[in-house]
Amino acid sequence: MSARSLISVVAVAAALAGCGTVSPDMYGGRYGARPAATAFEPRDFAWSATDGRASIDGRVDYRRNGQVFNCTGSVGLTPDTPYTAARFRTLYGSTDRAAVPEAVVRARTVPDPNADYRAFVRQTQCSDNRFRFDNLPDGSWFIITPVSAGGDRIVLMQRVSTRGGRVSVTL
């Protein structure tokens, strides 16, 4: 085999190695594989606007460098849709869980930043580092809450799935 043929084979193998598959259950089975960037589609949020039998009991127990962080605002529960997953991957660097300085999150740019999905986001207050969401339909959600230890705020994000019962989450 010539050096040129070998280089071609190696280049094709390297390109194919970078191609991965996404399991249909990677995003809770609701949407299957997702493209990296997705346009805002209100119909993707419709499932989240109904009531259900699920609930989330949450608490914040975040510590860094010996400091204990506390909730500093409300807790948001955002439906996991192709749009929000792409958005949160950009803002938080993950669609699983993250702790990112608020200033960093605010400085990042997302596609379609004016898309208004606020009508689908549920809010609750965090009291004594605890929060609760009730009457949720089955599905995947992103929990987001700012925390502070007296200095700059950190935004905690975690993906959680509800399936008709109570889910306990610690951020």
DSSP file (Angstrom, degrees, kcal/mol; ACC not computed):
  #  RESIDUE AA STRUCTURE BP1 BP2  ACC     N-H-->O    O-->H-N    N-H-->O    O-->H-N    TCO  KAPPA ALPHA  PHI   PSI    X-CA   Y-CA   Z-CA
    1    1 A M              0   0    0      0, 0.0     2,-0.0     0, 0.0     0, 0.0   0.000 360.0 360.0 360.0 132.6    0.0    0.0    0.0
    2    2 A S     >  -     0   0    0      1,-0.1     4,-2.4     4,-0.0     5,-0.2  -0.289 360.0-113.2 -74.0 161.9    1.4    3.4   -1.0
    3    3 A A  H  > S+     0   0    0      1,-0.2     4,-2.3     2,-0.2     5,-0.2   0.874 118.6  53.7 -61.7 -37.5    1.9    6.2    1.5
    4    4 A R  H  > S+     0   0    0      2,-0.2     4,-2.0     1,-0.2    -1,-0.2   0.909 109.7  46.8 -65.3 -42.1   -0.8    8.2   -0.2
    5    5 A S  H  > S+     0   0    0      2,-0.2     4,-2.4     1,-0.2    -2,-0.2   0.900 111.9  51.3 -65.5 -41.2   -3.3    5.3    0.1
    6    6 A L  H  X S+     0   0    0     -4,-2.4     4,-2.5     1,-0.2    -2,-0.2   0.902 109.1  50.2 -63.4 -41.3   -2.4    4.8    3.8
    7    7 A I  H  X S+     0   0    0     -4,-2.3     4,-2.4     2,-0.2    -1,-0.2   0.902 110.5  50.6 -63.4 -40.7   -2.9    8.5    4.5
    8    8 A S  H  X S+     0   0    0     -4,-2.0     4,-2.3     2,-0.2    -2,-0.2   0.913 110.8  48.3 -63.0 -42.9   -6.3    8.3    2.8
    9    9 A V  H  X S+     0   0    0     -4,-2.4     4,-2.5     1,-0.2    -2,-0.2   0.924 113.0  47.9 -63.5 -44.6   -7.4    5.3    4.9
   10   10 A V  H  X S+     0   0    0     -4,-2.5     4,-2.5     1,-0.2    -2,-0.2   0.897 111.1  51.2 -63.7 -40.8   -6.2    6.9    8.1
   11   11 A A  H  X S+     0   0    0     -4,-2.4     4,-2.1     2,-0.2    -1,-0.2   0.912 111.8  46.2 -64.4 -42.6   -8.0   10.1    7.3
   12   12 A V  H  X S+     0   0    0     -4,-2.3     4,-2.5     2,-0.2    -2,-0.2   0.918 112.9  50.1 -65.4 -43.2  -11.3    8.3    6.6
   13   13 A A  H  X S+     0   0    0     -4,-2.5     4,-2.1     1,-0.2    -2,-0.2   0.901 110.9  49.4 -62.1 -41.0  -10.9    6.2    9.7
   14   14 A A  H  X S+     0   0    0     -4,-2.5     4,-1.1     2,-0.2    -1,-0.2   0.901 111.1  49.6 -65.5 -40.3  -10.3    9.3   11.8
   15   15 A A  H  < S+     0   0    0     -4,-2.1     3,-0.4     1,-0.2     4,-0.4   0.920 112.3  47.0 -65.1 -42.7  -13.3   11.1   10.3
   16   16 A L  H >< S+     0   0    0     -4,-2.5     3,-1.2     1,-0.2    -1,-0.2   0.843 104.9  60.4 -68.0 -32.6  -15.6    8.1   11.0
   17   17 A A  H 3< S+     0   0    0     -4,-2.1    -1,-0.2     1,-0.3    -2,-0.2   0.818 101.1  55.6 -63.6 -29.4  -14.2    7.8   14.6
   18   18 A G  T 3< S+     0   0    0     -4,-1.1     2,-0.7    -3,-0.4    -1,-0.3   0.612  89.1  89.9 -78.1 -12.1  -15.6   11.3   15.2
   19   19 A C    <   +     0   0    0     -3,-1.2     2,-0.3    -4,-0.4    -4,-0.0  -0.769  60.3 178.3 -88.2 118.2  -19.1   10.3   14.1
   20   20 A G        -     0   0    0     -2,-0.7     2,-0.3     2,-0.0    -2,-0.1  -0.740  23.2-127.8-114.2 165.3  -21.0    9.0   17.1
   21   21 A T        -     0   0    0     -2,-0.3     2,-0.5    12,-0.0     0, 0.0  -0.827  14.4-138.5-109.0 154.6  -24.5    7.8   17.5
   22   22 A V        -     0   0    0     -2,-0.3    11,-0.2     2,-0.0    -2,-0.0  -0.948  21.5-125.2-111.8 126.0  -27.0    9.0   20.0
   23   23 A S    >   -     0   0    0     -2,-0.5     3,-1.9     1,-0.1     4,-0.3  -0.420  19.7-122.3 -68.4 146.7  -29.1    6.5   21.8
   24   24 A P  T 3 >S+     0   0    0      0, 0.0     8,-0.7     0, 0.0     5,-0.6   0.764 113.3  52.2 -60.4 -23.2  -32.8    7.2   21.5
   25   25 A D  T > 5S+     0   0    0      1,-0.2     3,-1.9     3,-0.2     5,-0.1   0.484  78.6  97.3 -92.0  -1.7  -33.0    7.2   25.3
   26   26 A M  T < 5S+     0   0    0     -3,-1.9    -1,-0.2     1,-0.3     7,-0.1   0.824  94.0  36.3 -56.8 -32.0  -30.2    9.8   25.7
   27   27 A Y  T > 5S-     0   0    0     -3,-0.4     3,-0.9    -4,-0.3     4,-0.4  -0.217 135.8 -79.4-115.1  41.2  -32.8   12.5   26.0
   28   28 A G  T < 5 -     0   0    0     -3,-1.9    -3,-0.2     1,-0.2    -2,-0.2   0.601  69.5 -84.8  77.2  10.4  -35.4   10.6   27.9
   29   29 A G  T 3 <S+     0   0    0     -5,-0.6    -1,-0.2    -6,-0.2    -4,-0.1   0.385 107.9 107.2  76.6  -6.7  -36.7    8.9   24.8
   30   30 A R  S <  S+     0   0    0     -3,-0.9    -2,-0.1     1,-0.1    -1,-0.1   0.887  94.3   9.3 -74.5 -38.6  -39.0   11.8   23.9
   31   31 A Y  S    S-     0   0    0     -4,-0.4    -1,-0.1     1,-0.3    -6,-0.1   0.548  85.2-149.3-122.2 -10.0  -37.1   13.1   21.0
   32   32 A G        +     0   0    0     -8,-0.7    -1,-0.3    -5,-0.1    -2,-0.1  -0.425  66.1   6.5  69.2-150.1  -34.3   10.7   20.1
   33   33 A A  S    S-     0   0    0    -11,-0.2   -12,-0.0    -2,-0.1   -10,-0.0  -0.338  74.4-152.6 -68.1 146.0  -31.2   12.2   18.6
   34   34 A R        -     0   0    0     -2,-0.0     2,-0.1    48,-0.0     4,-0.0  -0.926  12.8-121.0-121.6 144.0  -30.9   15.9   18.5
   35   35 A P        -     0   0    0      0, 0.0     3,-0.1     0, 0.0    51,-0.1  -0.404  34.2-109.0 -73.3 161.7  -29.1   18.3   16.2
   36   36 A A  S    S+     0   0    0      1,-0.2     2,-0.4    -2,-0.1    53,-0.1   0.874 104.8  26.7 -62.3 -39.0  -26.5   20.6   17.8
   37   37 A A  S    S-     0   0    0     50,-0.0     2,-0.4    48,-0.0    -1,-0.2  -0.990  73.3-176.1-128.7 135.8  -28.7   23.7   17.2
   38   38 A T        -     0   0    0     -2,-0.4     2,-0.1    45,-0.2    49,-0.1  -0.978  24.4-118.1-134.4 142.1  -32.5   23.7   17.0
   39   39 A A        -     0   0    0     -2,-0.4     2,-0.4     1,-0.1    44,-0.2  -0.415  41.8 -94.2 -75.1 153.2  -35.0   26.4   16.3
   40   40 A F        +     0   0    0     -2,-0.1    -1,-0.1    43,-0.1    76,-0.1  -0.548  45.3 179.3 -69.1 124.9  -37.6   27.3   18.9
   41   41 A E    >   -     0   0    0     -2,-0.4     3,-2.0     1,-0.1     4,-0.4  -0.935  20.8-156.7-130.4 106.7  -40.8   25.3   18.2
   42   42 A P  G >> S+     0   0    0      0, 0.0     3,-1.6     0, 0.0     4,-0.5   0.811  92.2  65.5 -53.7 -31.7  -43.7   26.0   20.7
   43   43 A R  G >4 S+     0   0    0      1,-0.3     3,-0.7     2,-0.2     4,-0.4   0.784  90.9  64.4 -64.3 -24.7  -45.2   22.6   19.8
   44   44 A D  G <4 S+     0   0    0     -3,-2.0    -1,-0.3     1,-0.2     3,-0.2   0.721 103.8  48.2 -67.7 -19.4  -42.2   20.9   21.4
   45   45 A F  G X> S+     0   0    0     -3,-1.6     3,-1.6    -4,-0.4     4,-0.6   0.550  81.9  97.1 -95.3 -10.2  -43.2   22.3   24.7
   46   46 A A  G X< S+     0   0    0     -3,-0.7     3,-1.4    -4,-0.5     4,-0.3   0.836  77.4  58.6 -53.9 -40.7  -46.9   21.3   24.6
   47   47 A W  G >4 S+     0   0    0     -4,-0.4     3,-0.9     1,-0.3    -1,-0.3   0.827 102.2  55.9 -57.9 -32.3  -46.4   18.2   26.7
   48   48 A S  G <4 S+     0   0    0     -3,-1.6    -1,-0.3     1,-0.2    -2,-0.2   0.624  92.7  69.2 -79.7 -12.9  -45.0   20.3   29.6
   49   49 A A  G << S+     0   0    0     -3,-1.4    -1,-0.2    -4,-0.6     2,-0.2   0.500  86.1  84.2 -85.7  -3.4  -48.1   22.6   29.9
   50   50 A T  S <  S-     0   0    0     -3,-0.9     2,-0.2    -4,-0.3    -3,-0.0  -0.551  81.4-112.5 -94.5 163.1  -50.3   19.8   31.2
   51   51 A D        +     0   0    0     -2,-0.2    85,-0.2    85,-0.1     2,-0.2  -0.615  39.0 170.3 -90.0 155.9  -50.7   18.7   34.8
   52   52 A G        -     0   0    0     83,-0.8    83,-0.0    -2,-0.2    -1,-0.0  -0.787  45.2 -98.3-147.5-169.2  -49.5   15.3   35.9
   53   53 A R  S    S+     0   0    0     -2,-0.2     2,-0.1    82,-0.2    82,-0.1   0.389  83.1 102.8-100.8   1.6  -48.9   13.2   39.0
   54   54 A A  E     -A  136   0A   0     82,-2.3    82,-2.9    80,-0.1     2,-0.3  -0.462  45.0-175.5 -88.1 157.8  -45.2   13.7   39.4
   55   55 A S  E     - b   0 166A   0    110,-2.0   112,-2.5    79,-0.2     2,-0.5  -0.977  17.4-141.3-145.6 158.8  -43.3   16.0   41.8
   56   56 A I  E     -Ab 133 167A   0     77,-2.7    77,-2.2    -2,-0.3     2,-0.6  -0.987   8.2-166.7-124.5 121.4  -39.8   17.1   42.4
   57   57 A D  E     +Ab 132 168A   0    110,-2.9   112,-2.5    -2,-0.5     2,-0.3  -0.944  24.7 179.9-102.3 118.8  -38.5   17.6   45.9
   58   58 A G  E     -Ab 131 169A   0     73,-3.1    73,-2.4    -2,-0.6     2,-0.3  -0.854  19.1-177.0-125.2 157.1  -35.2   19.4   45.7
   59   59 A R  E     -Ab 130 170A   0    110,-1.8   112,-2.7    -2,-0.3     2,-0.6  -0.991  23.5-128.9-146.2 152.3  -32.5   20.8   47.9
   60   60 A V        +     0   0    0     69,-2.6    11,-0.1    -2,-0.3   110,-0.1  -0.899  33.0 158.2-103.0 124.8  -29.3   22.8   47.3
   61   61 A D        +     0   0    0     -2,-0.6     2,-0.5     9,-0.1     9,-0.1  -0.443  21.0 153.8-140.0  60.2  -26.2   21.4   48.9
   62   62 A Y        +     0   0    0      7,-0.5     7,-2.8     2,-0.0     2,-0.3  -0.808  13.5 173.3-100.7 130.3  -23.5   23.0   46.8
   63   63 A R  E     +D   68   0B   0     -2,-0.5     2,-0.3     5,-0.2     5,-0.2  -0.985   6.4 176.6-134.9 143.7  -20.0   23.6   48.2
   64   64 A R  E >  S-D   67   0B   0      3,-1.9     3,-2.2    -2,-0.3    -2,-0.0  -0.963  70.1  -8.0-149.8 131.7  -16.8   24.9   46.6
   65   65 A N  T 3  S-     0   0    0     -2,-0.3     3,-0.1     1,-0.3    -1,-0.0   0.861 129.6 -53.0  51.9  41.3  -13.4   25.6   48.2
   66   66 A G  T 3  S+     0   0    0      1,-0.3     2,-0.4     0, 0.0    -1,-0.3   0.445 111.7 123.0  78.5  -0.6  -14.8   25.1   51.6
   67   67 A Q  E <   -D   64   0B   0     -3,-2.2    -3,-1.9     0, 0.0     2,-0.5  -0.759  56.1-139.6 -97.0 141.3  -17.7   27.6   51.1
   68   68 A V  E     -D   63   0B   0     -2,-0.4     2,-0.3    -5,-0.2    -5,-0.2  -0.870  18.7-150.1 -97.8 126.6  -21.3   26.6   51.5
   69   69 A F        -     0   0    0     -7,-2.8    -7,-0.5    -2,-0.5     2,-0.3  -0.740   9.9-162.2 -99.1 145.4  -23.6   28.1   48.8
   70   70 A N  E     -E  148   0C   0     78,-2.6    78,-2.3    -2,-0.3    80,-0.1  -0.890  31.6 -89.3-124.2 154.5  -27.2   29.1   49.4
   71   71 A C  E     -E  147   0C   0     -2,-0.3    76,-0.2    76,-0.2    57,-0.1  -0.317  35.2-176.2 -57.3 141.3  -30.2   29.7   47.1
   72   72 A T        -     0   0    0     74,-2.0     2,-0.3     2,-0.2    75,-0.1   0.144  61.2  -5.9-128.1  18.8  -30.4   33.4   46.1
   73   73 A G  S    S-     0   0    0     73,-0.4    53,-0.7    53,-0.0     2,-0.1  -0.939  95.3 -34.9-178.7-160.8  -33.6   33.5   44.1
   74   74 A S  E     -F  125   0C   0     -2,-0.3     2,-0.5    51,-0.2    51,-0.2  -0.345  50.6-122.6 -80.7 165.0  -36.3   31.4   42.5
   75   75 A V  E     -F  124   0C   0     49,-3.4    49,-1.8    70,-0.1     2,-0.4  -0.927  23.6-151.5-108.4 130.8  -35.8   28.0   41.0
   76   76 A G  E     -FG 123 144C   0     68,-3.0    68,-2.5    -2,-0.5     2,-0.5  -0.825   7.0-160.1-105.0 143.3  -36.8   27.5   37.4
   77   77 A L  E     -FG 122 143C   0     45,-2.8    45,-2.4    -2,-0.4    66,-0.2  -0.950  16.0-173.7-122.6 107.8  -38.0   24.2   35.9
   78   78 A T  E     - G   0 142C   0     64,-2.9    64,-3.0    -2,-0.5    43,-0.1  -0.866  26.9-113.4-108.0 132.1  -37.6   24.3   32.1
   79   79 A P  E     - G   0 141C   0      0, 0.0     2,-0.9     0, 0.0    62,-0.3  -0.328  29.2-118.6 -60.7 141.6  -39.0   21.5   29.8
   80   80 A D        +     0   0    0     60,-2.7    60,-0.3     4,-0.1     3,-0.0  -0.762  53.3 150.8 -83.3 108.9  -36.3   19.5   28.0
   81   81 A T     >  -     0   0    0     -2,-0.9     4,-2.7     1,-0.1     5,-0.3  -0.814  63.0 -97.4-128.9 168.9  -36.9   20.1   24.3
   82   82 A P  H  > S+     0   0    0      0, 0.0     4,-1.9     0, 0.0   -44,-0.2   0.910 125.4  48.8 -55.4 -40.6  -34.6   20.2   21.3
   83   83 A Y  H  > S+     0   0    0      2,-0.2     4,-2.4     1,-0.2   -45,-0.2   0.951 113.8  43.1 -65.0 -50.3  -34.4   24.0   21.6
   84   84 A T  H  > S+     0   0    0      1,-0.2     4,-3.1     2,-0.2     5,-0.3   0.866 112.0  54.5 -68.7 -34.1  -33.7   24.1   25.4
   85   85 A A  H  X S+     0   0    0     -4,-2.7     4,-2.1     2,-0.2    -1,-0.2   0.938 111.8  44.0 -62.7 -45.3  -31.2   21.3   25.2
   86   86 A A  H  X S+     0   0    0     -4,-1.9     4,-1.5    -5,-0.3    -2,-0.2   0.911 115.6  49.3 -64.1 -41.5  -29.2   23.1   22.5
   87   87 A R  H  X S+     0   0    0     -4,-2.4     4,-2.7     1,-0.2    -2,-0.2   0.931 113.2  45.0 -63.0 -47.2  -29.5   26.4   24.4
   88   88 A F  H  X>S+     0   0    0     -4,-3.1     4,-2.9     1,-0.2     6,-0.8   0.818 106.7  59.4 -71.7 -30.0  -28.4   24.9   27.7
   89   89 A R  H  X5S+     0   0    0     -4,-2.1     4,-1.1    -5,-0.3    -1,-0.2   0.904 112.6  41.3 -61.0 -39.4  -25.5   23.0   26.1
   90   90 A T  H  <5S+     0   0    0     -4,-1.5    -2,-0.2     2,-0.2    -1,-0.2   0.933 120.8  40.9 -72.1 -47.4  -24.3   26.4   25.0
   91   91 A L  H  <5S+     0   0    0     -4,-2.7    -2,-0.2     1,-0.2    -3,-0.2   0.889 132.6  20.1 -70.6 -40.3  -25.0   28.3   28.2
   92   92 A Y  H  <5S-     0   0    0     -4,-2.9    -3,-0.2     2,-0.3    -1,-0.2   0.504  95.0-123.0-111.9  -7.3  -23.9   25.6   30.7
   93   93 A G  S  <<S+     0   0    0     -4,-1.1     2,-0.3    -5,-0.5    -4,-0.2   0.619  87.0  57.2  75.0  11.5  -21.6   23.4   28.6
   94   94 A S        -     0   0    0     -6,-0.8    -2,-0.3    -9,-0.1    -1,-0.1  -0.983  60.3-151.8-162.6 158.1  -23.7   20.4   29.5
   95   95 A T  S    S+     0   0    0     -2,-0.3     3,-0.1     2,-0.1    -6,-0.1   0.170  97.6  54.3-117.6  13.1  -27.3   19.0   29.3
   96   96 A D  S    S-     0   0    0      1,-0.3    63,-3.3    62,-0.1     2,-0.3   0.800 119.9 -34.3-106.1 -63.9  -26.8   16.9   32.4
   97   97 A R  E     +H  158   0C   0     61,-0.3    -1,-0.3    -5,-0.1     2,-0.3  -0.976  59.2 169.5-161.3 152.4  -25.6   19.1   35.2
   98   98 A A  E     -H  157   0C   0     59,-2.7    59,-2.5    -2,-0.3     2,-0.4  -0.991  26.5-152.9-161.3 158.1  -23.4   22.2   35.7
   99   99 A A  E     +H  156   0C   0     -2,-0.3    57,-0.2    57,-0.2    -2,-0.0  -0.906  33.6 166.4-136.1 106.3  -22.3   24.9   38.1
  100  100 A V  E     -H  155   0C   0     55,-2.2    55,-3.3    -2,-0.4     5,-0.1  -0.964  42.7-102.0-128.2 136.3  -21.3   28.0   36.1
  101  101 A P  E >>  -H  154   0C   0      0, 0.0     4,-2.0     0, 0.0     3,-0.7  -0.309  32.0-126.5 -54.4 137.0  -20.6   31.6   37.3
  102  102 A E  H 3> S+     0   0    0     51,-2.7     4,-2.5     1,-0.3     5,-0.2   0.861 109.1  57.3 -55.6 -38.8  -23.6   33.7   36.4
  103  103 A A  H 3> S+     0   0    0     50,-0.4     4,-1.3     1,-0.2    -1,-0.3   0.859 106.3  49.6 -62.7 -35.4  -21.4   36.2   34.6
  104  104 A V  H <> S+     0   0    0     -3,-0.7     4,-1.0     2,-0.2    -1,-0.2   0.925 110.5  49.4 -69.0 -44.9  -20.2   33.5   32.3
  105  105 A V  H >< S+     0   0    0     -4,-2.0     3,-0.8     1,-0.2    -2,-0.2   0.931 112.0  48.7 -59.3 -45.6  -23.7   32.3   31.5
  106  106 A R  H 3< S+     0   0    0     -4,-2.5    -1,-0.2     1,-0.2    -2,-0.2   0.782 108.4  54.8 -66.5 -26.9  -24.8   35.8   30.7
  107  107 A A  H 3< S+     0   0    0     -4,-1.3    -1,-0.2    -5,-0.2    -2,-0.2   0.656  88.8  95.3 -82.5 -15.7  -21.8   36.4   28.5
  108  108 A R    <<  -     0   0    0     -4,-1.0     2,-0.4    -3,-0.8   -17,-0.1  -0.497  69.2-136.2 -80.2 146.8  -22.5   33.4   26.2
  109  109 A T        -     0   0    0     -2,-0.2    -2,-0.1   -19,-0.1    -1,-0.0  -0.867  18.2-167.5-106.6 133.3  -24.5   33.8   23.0
  110  110 A V        -     0   0    0     -2,-0.4     2,-0.1   -20,-0.0   -23,-0.1  -0.855  30.0-100.4-116.1 152.6  -27.2   31.4   22.0
  111  111 A P  S    S+     0   0    0      0, 0.0   -73,-0.1     0, 0.0    -1,-0.0  -0.430 106.4  11.2 -65.1 146.6  -29.0   30.9   18.6
  112  112 A D  S >  S+     0   0    0      1,-0.1     3,-1.7    -2,-0.1   -72,-0.0   0.921  74.8 176.8  52.8  54.5  -32.4   32.6   18.6
  113  113 A P  T 3  S+     0   0    0      0, 0.0    -1,-0.1     0, 0.0   -26,-0.0   0.670  72.4  59.9 -66.1 -16.0  -31.9   34.5   21.9
  114  114 A N  T 3  S+     0   0    0      2,-0.1     2,-0.2     0, 0.0    -2,-0.1   0.433  70.6 125.1 -92.7   1.2  -35.3   36.2   21.5
  115  115 A A    <   -     0   0    0     -3,-1.7     2,-0.9     1,-0.1     3,-0.1  -0.426  56.6-142.2 -61.4 129.6  -37.3   33.0   21.5
  116  116 A D        +     0   0    0     -2,-0.2     3,-0.2     1,-0.2    -1,-0.1  -0.786  42.8 148.3-104.7  95.6  -39.8   33.3   24.3
  117  117 A Y    >   +     0   0    0     -2,-0.9     3,-2.1     1,-0.1     4,-0.4   0.236  38.3 111.7-105.7  11.3  -40.4   30.0   26.1
  118  118 A R  G >   +     0   0    0      1,-0.3     3,-1.3     2,-0.2    -1,-0.1   0.787  65.4  68.0 -57.2 -30.5  -41.1   31.6   29.5
  119  119 A A  G 3  S+     0   0    0      1,-0.3    -1,-0.3    -3,-0.2    -2,-0.1   0.715 103.0  46.9 -63.6 -18.4  -44.8   30.6   29.4
  120  120 A F  G <  S+     0   0    0     -3,-2.1     2,-0.5     2,-0.1    -1,-0.3   0.481  90.8  97.1-101.3  -5.1  -43.6   26.9   29.7
  121  121 A V    <   -     0   0    0     -3,-1.3     2,-0.3    -4,-0.4   -43,-0.2  -0.737  63.2-148.8 -89.3 128.3  -41.1   27.5   32.6
  122  122 A R  E     -F   77   0C   0    -45,-2.4   -45,-2.8    -2,-0.5     2,-0.3  -0.747  13.9-160.3 -94.5 144.7  -42.4   26.8   36.0
  123  123 A Q  E     +F   76   0C   0     -2,-0.3     2,-0.3   -47,-0.2   -47,-0.2  -0.929  15.5 167.1-125.7 147.9  -41.0   28.8   39.0
  124  124 A T  E     -F   75   0C   0    -49,-1.8   -49,-3.4    -2,-0.3     2,-0.3  -0.969  35.3-104.0-149.6 162.5  -40.9   28.2   42.7
  125  125 A Q  E     -F   74   0C   0     -2,-0.3     2,-0.6   -51,-0.2     7,-0.3  -0.615  23.3-134.4 -88.4 148.8  -39.1   29.8   45.6
  126  126 A C        -     0   0    0    -53,-0.7     2,-0.4    -2,-0.3     5,-0.2  -0.916  27.3-179.3-100.7 122.2  -36.1   28.3   47.3
  127  127 A S  B >   -C  130   0A   0      3,-2.5     3,-1.2    -2,-0.6    -2,-0.0  -0.989  69.7  -8.8-127.9 126.4  -36.5   28.5   51.1
  128  128 A D  T 3  S-     0   0    0     -2,-0.4    -1,-0.2     1,-0.3     3,-0.1   0.876 129.0 -59.7  53.8  38.9  -33.8   27.1   53.5
  129  129 A N  T 3  S+     0   0    0      1,-0.2   -69,-2.6   -70,-0.1     2,-0.3   0.746 116.7 111.2  62.1  27.1  -32.1   25.6   50.4
  130  130 A R  E <   +AC  59 127A   0     -3,-1.2    -3,-2.5   -71,-0.2     2,-0.3  -0.953  38.0 170.6-129.4 150.3  -35.2   23.5   49.6
  131  131 A F  E     -A   58   0A   0    -73,-2.4   -73,-3.1    -2,-0.3     2,-0.3  -0.973  11.5-158.8-152.1 163.3  -37.8   23.7   46.8
  132  132 A R  E     -A   57   0A   0     -7,-0.3     2,-0.4    -2,-0.3   -75,-0.2  -0.995   6.6-165.3-150.3 140.2  -40.7   21.7   45.4
  133  133 A F  E     -A   56   0A   0    -77,-2.2   -77,-2.7    -2,-0.3     2,-0.2  -0.996  19.1-172.9-123.1 131.4  -42.6   21.3   42.1
  134  134 A D  E     +     0   0A   0     -2,-0.4   -79,-0.2   -79,-0.2   -80,-0.1  -0.739  55.3  32.2-119.3 167.7  -45.9   19.5   42.0
  135  135 A N  E    S+     0   0A   0     -2,-0.2   -83,-0.8     1,-0.2   -82,-0.2   0.842  76.0 163.6  58.9  40.5  -48.4   18.3   39.4
  136  136 A L  E     -A   54   0A   0    -82,-2.9   -82,-2.3   -85,-0.2    28,-0.2  -0.671  34.8-129.4 -91.8 142.0  -45.8   17.7   36.8
  137  137 A P        -     0   0    0      0, 0.0   -85,-0.2     0, 0.0    25,-0.2  -0.441  42.5 -84.1 -76.6 162.4  -46.4   15.6   33.7
  138  138 A D  S    S+     0   0    0     -2,-0.1     2,-0.3    25,-0.1    25,-0.2  -0.440  83.1  87.6 -65.0 139.2  -43.9   12.8   32.8
  139  139 A G  E    S- I   0 162C   0     23,-1.7    23,-3.1    -2,-0.1     2,-0.4  -0.933  75.7 -63.1 158.1-177.5  -40.9   14.1   31.0
  140  140 A S  E     + I   0 161C   0    -60,-0.3   -60,-2.7    -2,-0.3     2,-0.3  -0.804  47.8 179.7-102.2 143.1  -37.4   15.5   31.2
  141  141 A W  E     -GI  79 160C   0     19,-3.0    19,-2.5    -2,-0.4     2,-0.5  -0.912  26.1-130.7-137.9 159.0  -36.8   18.9   32.8
  142  142 A F  E     -GI  78 159C   0    -64,-3.0   -64,-2.9    -2,-0.3     2,-0.5  -0.980  18.8-154.4-112.8 123.3  -33.9   21.3   33.5
  143  143 A I  E     -GI  77 158C   0     15,-3.2    15,-2.0    -2,-0.5     2,-0.4  -0.839  17.1-177.8 -93.8 132.2  -33.7   22.7   37.1
  144  144 A I  E     +GI  76 157C   0    -68,-2.5   -68,-3.0    -2,-0.5    13,-0.2  -0.996   9.7 157.9-134.9 130.0  -31.9   26.0   37.3
  145  145 A T  E     - I   0 156C   0     11,-2.2    11,-3.1    -2,-0.4     2,-0.3  -0.981  33.7-127.9-150.3 139.8  -31.2   28.1   40.4
  146  146 A P  E     - I   0 155C   0      0, 0.0   -74,-2.0     0, 0.0   -73,-0.4  -0.648  29.1-174.5 -82.7 144.0  -28.7   30.7   41.3
  147  147 A V  E     -EI  71 154C   0      7,-3.1     7,-2.8    -2,-0.3     2,-0.3  -0.931   3.8-172.0-134.2 159.1  -26.6   30.2   44.5
  148  148 A S  E     -E   70   0C   0    -78,-2.3   -78,-2.6    -2,-0.3     5,-0.1  -0.995  28.3-159.7-150.7 152.9  -24.1   32.4   46.3
  149  149 A A  S    S-     0   0    0      3,-0.4     3,-0.1    -2,-0.3   -81,-0.1  -0.111  82.1 -71.4-118.2  30.4  -21.7   32.2   49.2
  150  150 A G  S    S+     0   0    0      1,-0.3     3,-0.1   -80,-0.1     2,-0.1   0.143 118.8  65.8 101.4 -18.5  -21.7   36.0   49.6
  151  151 A G  S    S-     0   0    0      1,-0.4    -1,-0.3     0, 0.0     0, 0.0   0.043 101.7 -15.2-107.7-141.6  -19.7   36.7   46.4
  152  152 A D  S    S-     0   0    0     -3,-0.1    -3,-0.4     1,-0.1    -1,-0.4  -0.292  76.8-108.3 -62.6 147.2  -20.5   36.3   42.8
  153  153 A R        -     0   0    0     -5,-0.1   -51,-2.7    -3,-0.1   -50,-0.4  -0.488  23.5-152.7 -81.3 148.7  -23.4   34.0   42.0
  154  154 A I  E     -HI 101 147C   0     -7,-2.8    -7,-3.1   -53,-0.3     2,-0.6  -0.919  12.1-138.4-112.6 142.3  -23.1   30.6   40.5
  155  155 A V  E     -HI 100 146C   0    -55,-3.3   -55,-2.2    -2,-0.4     2,-0.4  -0.920  14.7-155.6-105.2 123.5  -25.9   29.1   38.4
  156  156 A L  E     -HI  99 145C   0    -11,-3.1   -11,-2.2    -2,-0.6     2,-0.4  -0.805  13.3-178.5 -96.5 137.3  -26.7   25.4   39.1
  157  157 A M  E     +HI  98 144C   0    -59,-2.5   -59,-2.7    -2,-0.4     2,-0.3  -0.999   5.4 169.4-135.1 137.4  -28.4   23.4   36.4
  158  158 A Q  E     -HI  97 143C   0    -15,-2.0   -15,-3.2    -2,-0.4     2,-0.4  -0.982  27.1-133.8-148.4 138.6  -29.4   19.7   36.5
  159  159 A R  E     + I   0 142C   0    -63,-3.3     2,-0.3    -2,-0.3   -17,-0.2  -0.730  30.1 175.9 -89.0 138.3  -31.5   17.6   34.2
  160  160 A V  E     - I   0 141C   0    -19,-2.5   -19,-3.0    -2,-0.4     2,-0.4  -0.989  20.0-142.0-142.3 148.7  -34.1   15.4   35.8
  161  161 A S  E     - I   0 140C   0     -2,-0.3     2,-0.4   -21,-0.2   -21,-0.2  -0.924   9.5-153.7-114.3 139.0  -36.8   13.1   34.6
  162  162 A T  E     + I   0 139C   0    -23,-3.1   -23,-1.7    -2,-0.4     4,-0.1  -0.887  14.1 176.1-109.7 142.3  -40.3   12.6   36.1
  163  163 A R        -     0   0    0     -2,-0.4     3,-0.1   -25,-0.2   -25,-0.1  -0.410  67.5 -67.4-143.6  61.9  -42.3    9.5   35.7
  164  164 A G  S    S+     0   0    0      1,-0.2     2,-0.2   -28,-0.2    -2,-0.0   0.426 111.4  66.3  76.4  -0.8  -45.5    9.7   37.7
  165  165 A G  S    S-     0   0    0   -110,-0.1  -110,-2.0     0, 0.0     2,-0.4  -0.590  93.6 -62.7-133.1-163.6  -44.0    9.8   41.2
  166  166 A R  E     -b   55   0A   0   -112,-0.2     2,-0.5    -2,-0.2  -110,-0.2  -0.745  41.3-162.3 -92.3 134.6  -41.8   11.9   43.4
  167  167 A V  E     -b   56   0A   0   -112,-2.5  -110,-2.9    -2,-0.4     2,-0.5  -0.957   6.2-150.8-114.1 131.4  -38.2   12.6   42.4
  168  168 A S  E     -b   57   0A   0     -2,-0.5     2,-0.4  -112,-0.2  -110,-0.2  -0.894  18.2-176.7-103.7 133.4  -35.7   13.8   45.0
  169  169 A V  E     -b   58   0A   0   -112,-2.5  -110,-1.8    -2,-0.5     2,-0.5  -0.988  16.1-164.3-132.7 136.3  -32.9   15.9   43.6
  170  170 A T  E      b   59   0A   0     -2,-0.4  -110,-0.2  -112,-0.2  -112,-0.1  -0.985 360.0 360.0-119.7 122.5  -29.8   17.5   45.3
  171  171 A L              0   0    0   -112,-2.7  -111,-0.2    -2,-0.5    -1,-0.1   0.395 360.0 360.0 -95.9 360.0  -28.0   20.2   43.4
